[in-house]
């Protein structure tokens, strides 16, 4: 809003109220001034001088006694001058009155006052006296003042949408390089992007975030300082004091509870202890495990499966020795199986002997077979040793017409059986 619009709003009521009064006052002032001017005119002298000049001119043209005529005419001139002065003064007043009335009727006093006041206020030519305009006489409904027009001074009881100033003294000082708060600073949250310097005590009513860098560094520094301050001699002395206290006062540690729940008694752990990181146990009389378990990185147990050197058993018992796998389990109903599920031979041995070998092609290999008291073996040459009667030795180098093998007759005697034809 420009200053002319503001001035129009301010002076509109003033003009509407004083226009009539001003017109009357102007007329009175002009009339009074005209009366003063006309009243100061010496009409008698003016008219007498003018008449004398005219009479002198006329008399000089006549052949008469000048003195006699002048005496008579002087008296007459004075009478005429007096009459003409009165008539001229009245005529002048009437003429001036008519002119003043005409000018006042045609004058736009409201426009003249409005333009004059606006120009005077704009050029700062009018100094309003103190308390000259009551605040209630000013229409402020359309009056808008920008913050750019306010400079200097102290604003009391200041308030805005985001500020409520209730201070009685200066409490906040804002400068280019620093902002000073004169008393306590209360805020819901505070974020500082930079360094915080505290010249005084630090009182924290809340908790520090345990995962924050500040908390971790504080704990680390305190721990390191405590370690540096505790030497072996001091620690040993403190430990002895604690031990002596336990013995002398007879503190009972046979039962330990946490949250009113038994954790340790004299000879057992409480039923609430479900997790631990025990690394060594004494002799166990019983051990019951409901889930998976792994012993010495070797024996693994899970639901109805046991694995040795494996945590993925494929049978009830699955044993691995490097690349070799042996499984024991159920083959079919009422039939068990001992096998190597991979392409590997299976040896049944006794006394470190390779008694029986189950080959990968399904065959069975052995070097000696005993059927009750009869021994069955093989040889490339006829046997000559003394063996139990009835023992059989198969010919490992058969030829046409030769025997299939030999049977023991006792006393180192042997007989052929079966002719190869």
C-alpha positions as CSV (number, residue, x, y, z in Angstrom):
1,X,0.0,0.0,0.0
2,X,1.5,3.4,-1.1
3,X,1.6,6.4,1.2
4,X,-1.2,8.3,-0.7
5,X,-3.6,5.5,0.0
6,X,-2.6,5.4,3.6
7,X,-3.0,9.2,3.9
8,X,-6.4,9.1,2.2
9,X,-7.6,6.6,4.8
10,X,-6.3,8.7,7.7
11,X,-7.6,12.1,6.6
12,X,-10.9,11.1,5.1
13,X,-12.8,11.4,8.4
14,X,-11.0,14.6,9.3
15,X,-12.0,16.2,6.0
16,X,-15.6,15.1,6.2
17,X,-15.9,16.7,9.6
18,X,-14.1,20.1,9.1
19,X,-15.0,20.9,5.4
20,X,-18.2,22.7,6.4
21,X,-16.6,24.6,9.2
22,X,-13.6,25.5,7.1
23,X,-15.8,27.0,4.4
24,X,-17.6,29.2,6.8
25,X,-14.3,30.2,8.5
26,X,-12.7,31.0,5.1
27,X,-15.6,33.2,4.2
28,X,-15.5,35.0,7.5
29,X,-11.7,35.5,7.2
30,X,-11.9,36.8,3.7
31,X,-14.8,39.2,4.5
32,X,-12.9,40.4,7.6
33,X,-9.8,41.0,5.5
34,X,-11.7,42.8,2.8
35,X,-13.4,45.0,5.4
36,X,-10.0,45.8,6.9
37,X,-8.5,46.8,3.5
38,X,-11.5,48.8,2.4
39,X,-11.8,50.4,5.8
40,X,-8.2,51.6,5.5
41,X,-8.9,53.5,2.3
42,X,-9.4,57.3,2.7
43,X,-12.2,57.8,0.2
44,X,-12.8,61.4,1.1
45,X,-9.2,62.4,0.4
46,X,-9.1,60.3,-2.8
47,X,-12.4,61.7,-4.1
48,X,-11.7,65.3,-3.0
49,X,-8.3,65.3,-4.7
50,X,-9.9,63.9,-7.9
51,X,-12.8,66.5,-7.8
52,X,-10.4,69.3,-7.1
53,X,-8.3,68.3,-10.1
54,X,-11.5,68.3,-12.3
55,X,-12.7,71.6,-10.9
56,X,-9.4,73.3,-11.3
57,X,-9.4,72.2,-14.9
58,X,-12.9,73.6,-15.5
59,X,-12.4,76.8,-13.5
60,X,-9.2,77.7,-15.3
61,X,-11.3,77.8,-18.5
62,X,-13.8,80.4,-17.0
63,X,-13.3,84.2,-16.5
64,X,-14.5,84.4,-12.9
65,X,-13.3,85.3,-9.4
66,X,-11.2,82.3,-8.5
67,X,-11.2,82.8,-4.7
68,X,-14.9,83.1,-4.4
69,X,-15.5,80.1,-6.5
70,X,-13.0,78.0,-4.6
71,X,-14.6,78.8,-1.3
72,X,-18.1,77.8,-2.5
73,X,-16.8,74.7,-4.3
74,X,-14.7,73.5,-1.4
75,X,-17.7,73.2,0.8
76,X,-19.6,71.4,-2.0
77,X,-16.7,69.1,-2.9
78,X,-16.5,68.0,0.7
79,X,-20.2,67.1,0.7
80,X,-19.9,65.3,-2.6
81,X,-16.8,63.4,-1.5
82,X,-18.4,62.3,1.7
83,X,-21.5,61.0,-0.2
84,X,-19.4,59.3,-2.9
85,X,-17.0,57.7,-0.4
86,X,-19.9,56.1,1.5
87,X,-21.5,54.9,-1.8
88,X,-18.1,53.6,-3.2
89,X,-17.3,51.8,0.0
90,X,-20.7,50.1,0.0
91,X,-20.4,49.2,-3.6
92,X,-16.9,47.8,-3.1
93,X,-18.1,45.6,-0.2
94,X,-21.0,44.3,-2.2
95,X,-18.7,43.6,-5.3
96,X,-16.1,41.8,-3.2
97,X,-18.7,39.8,-1.3
98,X,-20.2,38.6,-4.6
99,X,-16.7,37.6,-5.9
100,X,-15.9,35.8,-2.6
101,X,-19.2,33.9,-2.6
102,X,-18.7,32.9,-6.2
103,X,-15.2,31.6,-5.6
104,X,-16.2,29.8,-2.4
105,X,-19.1,28.1,-4.2
106,X,-16.9,26.8,-7.0
107,X,-14.0,25.7,-4.8
108,X,-13.6,21.9,-4.0
109,X,-12.4,22.3,-0.4
110,X,-12.3,18.5,0.2
111,X,-10.0,17.9,-2.8
112,X,-7.9,20.9,-1.9
113,X,-7.5,19.7,1.7
114,X,-6.9,16.1,0.7
115,X,-4.2,17.0,-1.8
116,X,-2.6,19.6,0.5
117,X,-2.5,17.2,3.5
118,X,-1.2,14.3,1.4
119,X,1.6,16.5,0.0
120,X,2.4,17.9,3.4
121,X,2.6,14.5,5.1
122,X,4.5,13.0,2.2
123,X,7.1,15.8,2.3
124,X,7.1,15.8,6.2
125,X,5.9,19.4,6.2
126,X,3.3,18.9,8.9
127,X,4.3,18.2,12.5
128,X,1.4,16.7,14.4
129,X,1.3,17.9,18.0
130,X,1.3,15.3,20.8
131,X,-2.0,13.5,21.4
132,X,-3.5,15.4,18.4
133,X,-5.3,12.4,16.9
134,X,-7.0,9.8,19.2
135,X,-6.2,6.2,18.3
136,X,-10.0,5.4,18.1
137,X,-10.3,8.1,15.4
138,X,-8.1,6.2,13.0
139,X,-9.5,3.3,10.9
140,X,-6.8,0.6,11.1
141,X,-8.8,-2.1,9.4
142,X,-6.9,-1.5,6.1
143,X,-3.7,-0.3,7.6
144,X,-0.8,-2.7,7.0
145,X,2.7,-1.9,8.3
146,X,5.6,-4.0,6.9
147,X,8.4,-5.1,9.2
148,X,10.7,-3.2,6.8
149,X,9.2,0.1,8.1
150,X,10.1,-0.7,11.7
151,X,13.6,0.2,12.9
152,X,15.0,0.9,16.3
153,X,13.3,1.2,19.6
154,X,12.1,-1.5,22.0
155,X,9.0,-3.6,21.3
156,X,7.3,-4.6,24.6
157,X,4.9,-7.5,25.0
158,X,5.9,-8.8,21.6
159,X,4.2,-11.8,20.2
160,X,3.8,-13.7,16.9
161,X,2.7,-17.1,15.6
162,X,6.0,-18.6,16.9
163,X,7.2,-16.1,19.5
164,X,5.8,-15.2,23.0
165,X,7.9,-12.6,24.7
166,X,7.2,-12.4,28.4
167,X,10.6,-11.2,29.6
168,X,10.9,-8.1,31.7
169,X,14.6,-7.7,30.8
170,X,16.9,-8.6,27.9
171,X,17.4,-12.4,27.9
172,X,18.6,-13.0,24.3
173,X,21.3,-11.2,22.5
174,X,22.0,-12.1,18.8
175,X,25.2,-11.0,17.2
176,X,27.0,-12.0,14.0
177,X,29.4,-14.4,15.7
178,X,27.6,-15.5,18.8
179,X,24.1,-15.8,20.3
180,X,23.9,-15.2,24.1
181,X,21.1,-16.6,26.3
182,X,21.2,-14.9,29.7
183,X,19.4,-17.6,31.7
184,X,18.4,-21.3,31.4
185,X,17.8,-22.7,28.0
186,X,14.9,-25.2,27.9
187,X,14.2,-27.1,24.7
188,X,12.6,-30.4,23.9
189,X,15.3,-31.6,21.6
190,X,18.7,-30.2,20.7
191,X,20.8,-31.0,17.7
192,X,24.3,-29.6,17.6
193,X,26.4,-30.0,14.4
194,X,29.8,-29.1,15.7
195,X,31.7,-29.0,19.0
196,X,30.0,-28.5,22.4
197,X,32.1,-26.7,25.1
198,X,30.7,-26.8,28.6
199,X,32.2,-24.5,31.2
200,X,30.5,-26.0,34.3
201,X,29.0,-29.2,35.5
202,X,27.1,-31.6,33.3
203,X,23.9,-33.0,34.8
204,X,22.1,-35.7,32.8
205,X,18.8,-36.9,34.1
206,X,18.1,-39.3,31.3
207,X,20.1,-42.2,29.9
208,X,22.8,-42.2,27.3
209,X,22.4,-44.4,24.2
210,X,24.6,-47.5,24.9
211,X,25.3,-47.9,21.2
212,X,26.4,-44.3,20.6
213,X,30.0,-43.4,20.0
214,X,30.0,-41.1,23.0
215,X,28.9,-43.8,25.4
216,X,31.2,-46.5,24.0
217,X,34.2,-44.1,24.2
218,X,33.3,-43.1,27.7
219,X,33.1,-46.7,28.9
220,X,36.3,-47.5,27.1
221,X,38.2,-44.6,28.6
222,X,36.8,-45.3,32.1
223,X,37.8,-49.0,31.8
224,X,41.3,-48.2,30.7
225,X,41.7,-45.6,33.4
226,X,40.5,-48.1,36.0
227,X,42.9,-50.7,34.7
228,X,45.8,-48.3,34.9
229,X,44.8,-47.4,38.4
230,X,44.6,-51.0,39.7
231,X,47.9,-52.7,40.1
232,X,48.5,-56.3,41.0
233,X,49.3,-55.5,44.7
234,X,46.1,-53.4,45.1
235,X,44.0,-56.1,43.4
236,X,45.5,-58.8,45.5
237,X,44.8,-56.8,48.7
238,X,41.2,-56.2,47.7
239,X,40.7,-59.8,46.8
240,X,42.1,-60.9,50.2
241,X,39.7,-58.4,52.0
242,X,36.7,-59.9,50.1
243,X,37.8,-63.5,50.9
244,X,38.4,-62.7,54.6
245,X,35.0,-61.1,54.7
246,X,33.4,-64.1,53.3
247,X,35.1,-66.4,55.8
248,X,34.7,-64.2,58.8
249,X,31.0,-63.3,58.3
250,X,30.0,-66.6,56.9
251,X,28.1,-65.2,53.9
252,X,26.0,-68.0,52.5
253,X,26.4,-68.4,48.7
254,X,24.8,-71.9,48.6
255,X,21.7,-70.4,47.0
256,X,21.7,-67.6,44.3
257,X,18.5,-66.1,43.0
258,X,17.7,-63.6,40.2
259,X,14.3,-61.9,40.2
260,X,13.3,-64.2,43.0
261,X,14.0,-67.3,40.8
262,X,16.6,-69.8,41.9
263,X,19.6,-69.9,39.6
264,X,22.2,-71.9,41.7
265,X,21.7,-74.0,44.8
266,X,24.4,-75.9,46.7
267,X,24.4,-78.8,44.2
268,X,22.4,-77.9,41.1
269,X,21.5,-75.3,38.6
270,X,18.0,-73.8,38.7
271,X,15.3,-75.0,36.3
272,X,15.2,-71.5,34.8
273,X,18.7,-71.7,33.5
274,X,18.2,-72.7,29.9
275,X,21.3,-71.2,28.2
276,X,25.0,-71.3,29.2
277,X,28.5,-71.3,27.7
278,X,30.0,-74.1,29.9
279,X,33.4,-75.3,28.5
280,X,34.2,-78.0,31.0
281,X,32.0,-80.4,33.1
282,X,32.8,-83.2,35.5
283,X,31.3,-86.6,35.4
284,X,27.7,-86.7,34.3
285,X,25.4,-89.3,35.6
286,X,22.6,-88.3,33.2
287,X,22.4,-86.2,30.1
288,X,19.2,-85.5,28.2
289,X,19.2,-83.4,25.0
290,X,16.0,-82.5,23.2
291,X,17.6,-80.8,20.2
292,X,20.8,-81.1,18.2
293,X,24.1,-81.7,19.9
294,X,27.7,-81.8,18.8
295,X,30.5,-83.3,20.9
296,X,34.1,-82.5,20.2
297,X,33.3,-81.6,16.6
298,X,32.9,-85.4,16.0
299,X,29.7,-86.9,17.4
300,X,26.6,-85.2,16.2
301,X,23.0,-86.1,17.2
302,X,19.7,-84.9,15.9
303,X,16.2,-86.3,15.7
304,X,16.7,-90.1,15.4
305,X,20.0,-89.7,13.6
306,X,23.6,-90.0,14.8
307,X,26.6,-88.9,12.8
308,X,30.3,-89.4,13.4
309,X,32.4,-86.8,11.7
310,X,29.4,-85.6,9.9
311,X,26.4,-83.3,10.7
312,X,24.3,-84.7,7.9
313,X,23.7,-88.4,8.7
314,X,21.8,-90.3,6.1
315,X,20.9,-93.3,8.3
316,X,20.3,-94.0,11.9
317,X,24.1,-94.3,12.3
318,X,26.4,-92.7,9.7
319,X,30.2,-92.9,10.2
320,X,32.7,-91.1,8.1
321,X,36.5,-91.6,8.1
322,X,37.9,-89.1,5.7
323,X,36.3,-90.1,2.3
324,X,34.8,-93.5,3.5
325,X,31.2,-93.6,4.7
326,X,29.6,-96.5,6.6
327,X,25.9,-96.5,7.4
328,X,23.8,-98.7,9.7
329,X,20.1,-98.7,9.5
330,X,16.9,-100.3,8.3
331,X,16.7,-101.7,4.8
332,X,13.2,-103.1,4.7
333,X,10.7,-104.4,7.2
334,X,12.5,-106.5,9.8
335,X,15.7,-106.2,7.8
336,X,18.8,-104.2,8.8
337,X,21.7,-103.1,6.6
338,X,25.3,-102.3,7.1
339,X,26.6,-100.7,4.0
340,X,28.8,-98.2,2.3
341,X,26.3,-96.1,0.2
342,X,29.2,-94.9,-2.0
343,X,31.3,-96.7,-4.6
344,X,33.5,-98.3,-1.8
345,X,34.4,-101.8,-0.7
346,X,33.4,-103.0,2.7
347,X,35.7,-105.3,4.7
348,X,34.7,-107.4,7.7
349,X,37.9,-108.0,9.7
350,X,39.0,-109.8,12.9
351,X,42.4,-109.6,14.5
352,X,43.4,-107.2,11.9
353,X,42.7,-109.8,9.2
354,X,40.8,-109.1,6.0
355,X,38.3,-111.9,6.8
356,X,35.5,-110.9,4.4
357,X,35.4,-108.3,1.7
358,X,32.2,-107.0,0.1
359,X,33.2,-105.8,-3.4
360,X,31.6,-102.9,-5.2
361,X,30.3,-105.3,-7.9
362,X,28.3,-107.3,-5.3
363,X,30.7,-110.1,-4.9
364,X,32.2,-111.4,-1.6
365,X,35.9,-112.2,-1.2
366,X,37.6,-114.3,1.5
367,X,40.8,-116.3,1.9
368,X,39.5,-119.0,4.2
369,X,36.0,-120.4,5.0
370,X,35.1,-122.6,8.0
371,X,32.0,-124.7,7.9
372,X,31.6,-126.1,11.3
373,X,34.8,-128.1,11.7
374,X,35.7,-128.2,8.0
375,X,38.0,-125.6,6.6
376,X,37.8,-124.6,3.0
377,X,40.8,-122.8,1.4
378,X,42.6,-122.7,-2.0
379,X,46.1,-123.4,-3.2
380,X,48.1,-123.4,-6.4
381,X,49.9,-126.7,-5.6
382,X,48.7,-129.9,-3.8
383,X,48.9,-129.5,0.0
384,X,51.2,-131.6,2.0
385,X,50.8,-130.2,5.5
386,X,48.9,-132.0,8.3
387,X,45.4,-130.6,8.5
388,X,42.2,-131.7,10.2
389,X,40.6,-134.6,8.4
390,X,37.9,-133.3,6.0
391,X,39.5,-130.0,5.3
392,X,39.1,-129.0,1.6
393,X,41.7,-127.1,-0.5
394,X,40.5,-125.9,-3.9
395,X,42.9,-126.1,-6.9
396,X,43.8,-122.5,-7.8
397,X,45.7,-123.7,-10.9
398,X,43.3,-126.1,-12.6
399,X,44.3,-128.1,-15.8
400,X,42.5,-130.6,-18.0
401,X,42.5,-134.0,-16.4
402,X,43.7,-132.5,-13.1
403,X,41.7,-132.4,-9.8
404,X,39.3,-129.6,-8.8
405,X,40.9,-129.8,-5.4
406,X,42.1,-131.9,-2.5
407,X,40.6,-133.2,0.7
408,X,42.5,-134.0,3.9
409,X,42.5,-137.6,5.1
410,X,44.5,-136.8,8.2
411,X,48.1,-137.5,9.0
412,X,49.3,-135.3,6.1
413,X,47.4,-137.4,3.6
414,X,45.5,-135.8,0.8
415,X,43.2,-137.2,-1.9
416,X,42.1,-135.6,-5.2
417,X,38.4,-134.9,-5.8
418,X,36.7,-133.9,-9.0
419,X,38.4,-134.5,-12.3
420,X,38.5,-131.6,-14.8
421,X,37.4,-133.1,-18.1
